Amino acid sequence: MSNKNSVWVCLEQTDGKIAGVSYEMLSEARKLADQLSTEVCAVLMGAQVQDQAKEAFAYGADKVYVCDDEKLKDYRTDSYCKVLENLVKENTPDILLLAATTNGRDLAARLASRLETGLAADCVALNLEDGQLVATRPTYGGNIMADVVFPEKRPAMCTIRPNALSKSEPDASKTGEVIAVAMDADEAELRTKVREVLAKASGEISLTDAQIIVSGGRGLGDASGFDLIREFAQTLGAAVGASRAAVDAGWIPYEHQVGQTGKTVAPKLYIACGISGALQHLAGMKTSDVIVAINKDEEAPIFGVANYGIVGDLYKVIPVMIEEIKKVLATR
């Protein structure tokens, strides 16, 4: 049995590869558990994922519950929820964290309903006040940040936005207990089947995983400006991002939006082109290792967080940068 005040993390994996947000949640769970003098338990569901359990120990888990079954190969709400619901009811953790991803949001909502407990969605920070969890999340379209507290009903459930929390350095020497969990539902009980998984053939790098991001904003003038942004990104091997203003204008799909109401990113290099630097946008990218801003308005707030700033017309600046980068790459 688990410590009843324990902090739990539901690990997310795809094709046996654990998602980066899982390590971020484990790192934060370790901090919370240390303050509460309790343990961190992780749950890993999937097919042929047993060997990945040890990765959780390196980021702070004390125990990993592994349900390894072919019926869990592809995510389905019924199968994943049944396993997690049974584990939570049996072990009664105090806090449960899931990823604010497509699957995580789906699973968390169903599970919270089954457990009749509260759920704070899309959280960007977690803290303890007098031993009680306080979760911070954007609200009112990302214009303000709200602190959410939880009633006595447990577990206190949160979904965590990828890249919002810092990931600790892994310690490969750490070990823990792996607990095998049986899948107690047969195929006939599951109401859906995954016939085929179709990967999106966009050819573009995912914002969440990108080490370099080139983003465009209102300063581009119109949708055609993203042709230059994409060329710049392709030269650097980068992902394409955008401000909320550019997305709201219909210049680029929402999946590219960076900010409180878009994706939170933390690349090694973030290049903001024609982005003024509204708080909504800064909240989604200010933890980037290096920030470069290109804007003709020298008073733009983006320069306040940028490591390097270029004041000028992006349509004159970027082509020069592209050519110079190509020259450097040609010598390698």
Buried (B, 14 or more C-beta within 10 A) or exposed (E): EBBEBBBBBBBBBEEEEBBBBBBBBBBBBBBBBEEBEBBBBBBBBBBEBBEBBBBBBBBBBBBBBBBBBEBBBBBBBEBBBBBBBBBBEEBBBBBBBBBBBEBBBBBBBBBBEBBEBBBBBBBBBBEEEEEEBBBBBBBEEBEEBEEBEBEEEBBBBBBBBBBBBEBBEBEEEBEBEBBEBEBEBEEEEBEEEEEEEEEEEEEBBEBBEBBBBBBBBBBBEEEEBBEBBBBBBBBBEBBBBBBBBBBEBEBBEEBBBBBBBBBBBBBEBBBBBBBBBBBBBBBBBBBBEEBBBBBBEEEBBBBEBBEEBBBBEBBEBBEEBBEEEEEEEEEE
